């Protein structure tokens, strides 16, 4: 059984894009893979976080994982900071990395562009991400396009360690689902739907009230003309909405096009909004049930204990190979 590792930052609100592009795939993967899904709170603090907001968002993301259908009996769900070995292996990998390769990371360039000073945490973010993946010797890593370069660095660091200290780490592969990997912004289909977008109308948050969802979809940008036709190259805005419609309704793109043939965008948007609400309302109900029941902390503790059993052994193995004196049992 192949091992899968993925994580989501607890910064901002999770969106419909996260649900379709990541969480639904997590639910499928848990049935025939050994899965580790974590809330990467150590990565979140590479930029300043208000303490209470970080705590609330970390719990909210974990509860949304479960509400979306991730089963703690099948997959390990935990907070990154609850498995201390992540930080330790992250430091060991930082010593294996070079300034030049970290400076070449496009995400670092983008996030540091135009700033007078940049935190060191943002610079070494990729070495901690490498530790997150390799600490479980993950075979598959579901990542977005913006993280592919980091996964390549992870492979480079694994290769470097194996070459220097003997074969130990598995070479992780990118997992890209055939559909649903990329839901775009409601105000600009050239950009991914993101919780970090300063315009809240650009994304549908999983905890948005139904009326807010309806309003956001009614105001979503559309292409010129009135034809409901899937053509990402020439009609990117309506194509993005059709993709969301397909995922939320279960209808194929061809069925959607046939349903709205000869009609305008108005009726299409209204029905799309109802399909989105029909997906999100039960998820929200389950989310509130999880938060009020107190079960979340038991789930996170159990997930962290299982993860730590593997992670701690990895760090011991790595330190032994690197020449550290290990504590006597």
TABELRA-V189691 format. One record per residue. N is the residue number from 1. RES is the residue in three letters. OMEGA is omega in radians with two decimals (* if undefined). Layout:
N & RES & OMEGA
N & RES & OMEGA
//
This chain:
1 & UNK & -3.10
2 & UNK & -3.10
3 & UNK & -3.09
4 & UNK & 3.07
5 & UNK & 3.01
6 & UNK & -3.14
7 & UNK & 3.10
8 & UNK & 3.13
9 & UNK & 3.10
10 & UNK & 3.12
11 & UNK & -3.06
12 & UNK & -3.09
13 & UNK & 3.03
14 & UNK & -3.02
15 & UNK & 3.03
16 & UNK & 3.08
17 & UNK & 3.06
18 & UNK & -3.09
19 & UNK & -3.10
20 & UNK & -3.03
21 & UNK & -3.07
22 & UNK & -2.94
23 & UNK & 3.10
24 & UNK & 3.09
25 & UNK & 3.05
26 & UNK & -3.13
27 & UNK & 3.12
28 & UNK & -3.07
29 & UNK & -3.05
30 & UNK & -3.08
31 & UNK & -3.12
32 & UNK & 3.05
33 & UNK & 2.99
34 & UNK & -2.94
35 & UNK & 3.04
36 & UNK & -3.12
37 & UNK & -3.04
38 & UNK & 3.03
39 & UNK & -2.95
40 & UNK & -3.10
41 & UNK & 3.08
42 & UNK & 3.06
43 & UNK & -3.09
44 & UNK & -3.05
45 & UNK & 2.99
46 & UNK & 2.94
47 & UNK & -3.06
48 & UNK & 3.12
49 & UNK & 3.02
50 & UNK & -2.98
51 & UNK & -3.10
52 & UNK & 3.12
53 & UNK & 3.12
54 & UNK & 3.12
55 & UNK & -3.10
56 & UNK & -3.11
57 & UNK & 3.11
58 & UNK & 3.12
59 & UNK & -3.13
60 & UNK & -3.14
61 & UNK & 3.12
62 & UNK & 3.13
63 & UNK & 3.11
64 & UNK & 3.04
65 & UNK & -3.09
66 & UNK & -3.14
67 & UNK & -3.12
68 & UNK & 3.09
69 & UNK & 3.06
70 & UNK & -3.03
71 & UNK & -3.14
72 & UNK & 3.08
73 & UNK & -3.12
74 & UNK & -3.05
75 & UNK & 3.10
76 & UNK & 3.10
77 & UNK & -3.05
78 & UNK & 3.04
79 & UNK & -3.14
80 & UNK & -3.08
81 & UNK & 3.10
82 & UNK & 3.09
83 & UNK & -2.96
84 & UNK & -3.10
85 & UNK & 3.11
86 & UNK & -3.10
87 & UNK & -3.13
88 & UNK & 3.12
89 & UNK & 3.08
90 & UNK & 3.10
91 & UNK & -3.14
92 & UNK & 3.11
93 & UNK & 3.07
94 & UNK & 3.13
95 & UNK & 3.10
96 & UNK & -3.05
97 & UNK & -3.14
98 & UNK & -3.14
99 & UNK & -3.06
100 & UNK & -3.09
101 & UNK & 3.08
102 & UNK & 3.11
103 & UNK & -3.13
104 & UNK & -3.13
105 & UNK & -3.06
106 & UNK & -3.14
107 & UNK & 3.07
108 & UNK & 3.12
109 & UNK & -3.10
110 & UNK & -3.05
111 & UNK & -3.13
112 & UNK & -3.08
113 & UNK & 3.07
114 & UNK & -3.12
115 & UNK & -3.14
116 & UNK & 3.13
117 & UNK & -3.09
118 & UNK & -3.14
119 & UNK & 3.12
120 & UNK & -3.13
121 & UNK & 3.11
122 & UNK & -3.12
123 & UNK & -3.08
124 & UNK & 3.07
125 & UNK & -3.08
126 & UNK & 3.14
127 & UNK & 3.04
128 & UNK & 3.09
129 & UNK & 3.09
130 & UNK & 3.11
131 & UNK & 3.12
132 & UNK & -3.06
133 & UNK & -3.00
134 & UNK & -3.13
135 & UNK & 3.08
136 & UNK & -3.06
137 & UNK & -3.09
138 & UNK & 3.07
139 & UNK & -3.05
140 & UNK & 3.13
141 & UNK & 3.05
142 & UNK & 3.14
143 & UNK & 3.04
144 & UNK & -3.13
145 & UNK & -3.08
146 & UNK & -3.13
147 & UNK & -3.09
148 & UNK & -3.14
149 & UNK & 3.10
150 & UNK & 3.11
151 & UNK & 3.07
152 & UNK & 3.08
153 & UNK & 3.09
154 & UNK & 3.11
155 & UNK & 3.11
156 & UNK & -3.14
157 & UNK & 3.09
158 & UNK & 3.12
159 & UNK & -3.14
160 & UNK & 3.11
161 & UNK & -3.11
162 & UNK & -3.14
163 & UNK & -3.06
164 & UNK & -2.99
165 & UNK & -3.12
166 & UNK & -3.08
167 & UNK & 3.10
168 & UNK & -3.02
169 & UNK & 3.01
170 & UNK & 3.06
171 & UNK & -3.09
172 & UNK & 3.11
173 & UNK & 3.06
174 & UNK & 3.01
175 & UNK & 3.10
176 & UNK & 3.11
177 & UNK & -3.09
178 & UNK & 3.14
179 & UNK & 3.02
180 & UNK & -3.07
181 & UNK & -3.02
182 & UNK & 3.02
183 & UNK & -2.99
184 & UNK & -3.13
185 & UNK & 3.12
186 & UNK & -3.13
187 & UNK & 3.13
188 & UNK & -3.04
189 & UNK & 3.04
190 & UNK & -3.13
191 & UNK & 3.12
192 & UNK & 3.03
193 & UNK & -3.02
194 & UNK & 3.10
195 & UNK & 3.14
196 & UNK & 3.10
197 & UNK & -3.11
198 & UNK & 3.11
199 & UNK & -3.11
200 & UNK & 3.09
201 & UNK & -3.10
202 & UNK & -3.11
203 & UNK & 3.02
204 & UNK & 3.10
205 & UNK & -3.11
206 & UNK & 3.12
207 & UNK & 3.04
208 & UNK & 3.03
209 & UNK & -3.12
210 & UNK & -3.13
211 & UNK & 3.10
212 & UNK & 3.10
213 & UNK & -3.14
214 & UNK & -3.12
215 & UNK & -3.13
216 & UNK & -3.14
217 & UNK & 3.13
218 & UNK & -3.12
219 & UNK & -3.12
220 & UNK & -3.14
221 & UNK & 3.06
222 & UNK & 3.14
223 & UNK & 3.06
224 & UNK & -3.07
225 & UNK & -3.09
226 & UNK & -2.99
227 & UNK & 3.08
228 & UNK & -3.04
229 & UNK & -3.14
230 & UNK & 3.13
231 & UNK & -3.03
232 & UNK & -3.10
233 & UNK & -3.05
234 & UNK & 3.14
235 & UNK & -3.04
236 & UNK & -3.06
237 & UNK & -3.12
238 & UNK & 3.11
239 & UNK & 3.09
240 & UNK & 3.12
241 & UNK & 3.09
242 & UNK & 3.11
243 & UNK & 3.09
244 & UNK & 3.12
245 & UNK & -3.11
246 & UNK & -3.11
247 & UNK & -3.07
248 & UNK & -3.09
249 & UNK & -3.04
250 & UNK & 3.12
251 & UNK & 3.08
252 & UNK & 3.11
253 & UNK & 3.14
254 & UNK & 3.12
255 & UNK & 3.13
256 & UNK & 3.12
257 & UNK & -3.13
258 & UNK & -3.12
259 & UNK & -3.04
260 & UNK & 3.11
261 & UNK & 3.13
262 & UNK & 3.13
263 & UNK & 3.13
264 & UNK & -3.09
265 & UNK & -3.02
266 & UNK & -3.14
267 & UNK & 3.10
268 & UNK & -3.11
269 & UNK & 3.14
270 & UNK & -3.14
271 & UNK & 3.07
272 & UNK & -3.13
273 & UNK & -3.13
274 & UNK & 3.08
275 & UNK & 3.12
276 & UNK & 3.11
277 & UNK & -3.12
278 & UNK & 3.08
279 & UNK & -3.00
280 & UNK & -3.10
281 & UNK & 3.11
282 & UNK & 3.08
283 & UNK & 3.12
284 & UNK & 3.12
285 & UNK & 3.11
286 & UNK & 3.11
287 & UNK & -3.12
288 & UNK & 3.08
289 & UNK & 3.14
290 & UNK & -3.10
291 & UNK & -3.08
292 & UNK & -3.05
293 & UNK & -3.08
294 & UNK & -3.09
295 & UNK & -3.02
296 & UNK & -3.06
297 & UNK & 3.06
298 & UNK & 3.12
299 & UNK & -3.11
300 & UNK & 3.12
301 & UNK & 3.14
302 & UNK & 3.13
303 & UNK & -3.14
304 & UNK & 3.13
305 & UNK & 3.13
306 & UNK & 3.14
307 & UNK & -3.09
308 & UNK & 3.13
309 & UNK & 3.11
310 & UNK & -3.06
311 & UNK & -3.13
312 & UNK & 3.13
313 & UNK & 3.10
314 & UNK & -3.12
315 & UNK & 3.08
316 & UNK & 3.14
317 & UNK & -3.13
318 & UNK & -3.11
319 & UNK & 3.10
320 & UNK & 3.14
321 & UNK & -3.11
322 & UNK & 3.06
323 & UNK & 3.08
324 & UNK & 3.01
325 & UNK & -3.10
326 & UNK & 3.11
327 & UNK & 3.13
328 & UNK & 3.14
329 & UNK & *
//
